Amino acid sequence: MKLSALGSVALTGCLDIENKKTVLDFPIYASSNMETGHKIMKAVSIPSTQTLQTETLIIGGGIAGLSAAKTLNNNDFLLMEMDDNLGGSSGATSINGNLFSQGAHYDLSYPDNYGRDGLSLLEDMNVIGFDSLKSQFTFKDTQFLINEEDQETCYTREGFNNSPIKSSINKADFLSLISPYVGEMKMPTRLIDDKFKGLNNITFYDFIDKYLIHDPQLITGIDYQMIDDYGANCSRISALAGIHYYACRDYYGRNKPELFSPPEGNYYFVKKLYDQLKPEQVKSSSIIFHIERKNNLYYSKYLNTQTNIVQTVVSKNIIYAGQKNALRFIYPQYHQLFKATNYSAWVAINFELKNEIKGPLKWQNDMLGVNNNLVGFVNSGTQKTKNKVLTMYLCFNPKERIKMPEIMAKPSLIVQEGISFLNEYFNTNCEQNIKSAHVKVMGHAMPIPEKGYLFNDRNDQTQKDNFYFSGVDNGRLPLMFEALDSGIYAASLINR
């Protein structure tokens, strides 16, 4: 059985946000950085009013950019973030004074074979500590650990399951196939032994198909999990990425990791990193729109989107931690390095509730077989917060990115679509329980780790020019620890 590269044949239904005429009785707030290109075009005609000087300019205020700033030995840097808030794909929104995730929303405790650089940084910030009994680095803020019995349920139209992959002989065979790699799939992925790197050149589906007689149900469950973490199914992502998902921690052994999920999701790590920096060195609402190199120095123009003032930053080094697709506007000569990278688009909807909806709520409520784009929703009730918020996630393949402007133009339509999914899950009319909806559209949310994607660090080609890259779209898996390490690694090249 061969599967489409764009979606499992078992996932039925397409997102329909056209031709709906509904009036929702609550406010909807929508945000996106898709207007960046228009702002850049406007900025080009505005003269620069001031020149700032710094040794290192960091572009991008997500986890990668912030960890780079924290790691630089020389404290002479400026960090520019185009959005009004830091975080990037680990962003959050404020609802009644409390933060709720609109991007990556959890992490897991770390085995002791993970990269020492990232572990040390998290230890220094008092985020983790080593538990010798578990041989893991576990989280200090234990109030944000999700109890095992509350972690996950999976809704299908045939009923509820404990997991997208049902327990069966086929599942047991699959886990036996993966088990030899447990302990070998390190993070960051740059530490993985060369003997495994050939797995980067075949798809995960081909790897499974080579060794297992499998049924469609197993592939459907695996596809769901790959889309959830990597933005594409197992016919598209590399075998190394797929194996890493199941083998980077001892999920099925004695050292099962703890699940850490604050209400603000991975924005928790963003806040921790920002608290280590001087606020005057971090500038949000600042779009770098043009970089020019002259006499071994970089002249970078940026627009403050709050004041519409353009200024120039002169620097010896640049750490580019932003989305690499934007290089075609900002510094075209390096855009070619990333031209083959494909991104999935994501939409997050935070449904603020008036009253709790009665039903089989867990922390992560997977929804399988309802809609091609739908992943499911997270329930804030398990995250030690008084606010009742359900955060729904929808993933779109690269060809569907053209839908994002339409969603931003009429966010009520995707909110209505989301409510219909909640109605099916709870088997009731949920709209009467909703107080507000907060929509976040991310056109380039997640780089897809396709065949050949990993182990392609562009710093090997650009560091001679004092231009450095960080971020998970520099040949990394789209995971928090990878983002953290990518910033540390870029800064370490400057420190040397």
Secondary structure, DSSP 8 states (H G I E B T S, - for coil): ----TTS-TT-------SS-----SS-EEEEESTTHHHHHHHHTTS-EEEEEEEEEEEE--SHHHHHHHHH-SS--EEEE-SSSSS-GGG-EEEETTEEEESS---EE-EETTS-HHHHHHHHHTTSEEEETTTTEEEES-GGGB--GGGSEEEEETTEEESSSS--SHHHHHHHHHHGGGTTTS-SSGGGS-GGGGGGGGSBHHHHHHHH----HHHHHHHHHHHHHHHSS-TTTBBHHHHHHHHHSS-TTSTT---EE--TTTTHHHHHHHHTTS-GGGEESSEEEEEEEEETTEEEEEEEETTTTEEEEEEEEEEEE-S-GGGHHHH-GGGGGGGTT--EEEEEEEEEEESS---S---SEEEE-SS-SSEEEEEEGGGTT-SS-EEEEEEEE-GGGGGGHHHHHH-HHHHHHHHHHHHHHHHTS--GGGEEEEEEEEEEEEEE--BTT-TT--THHHHGGGTEEE-STTTT--SSHHHHHHHHHHHHHHHH-
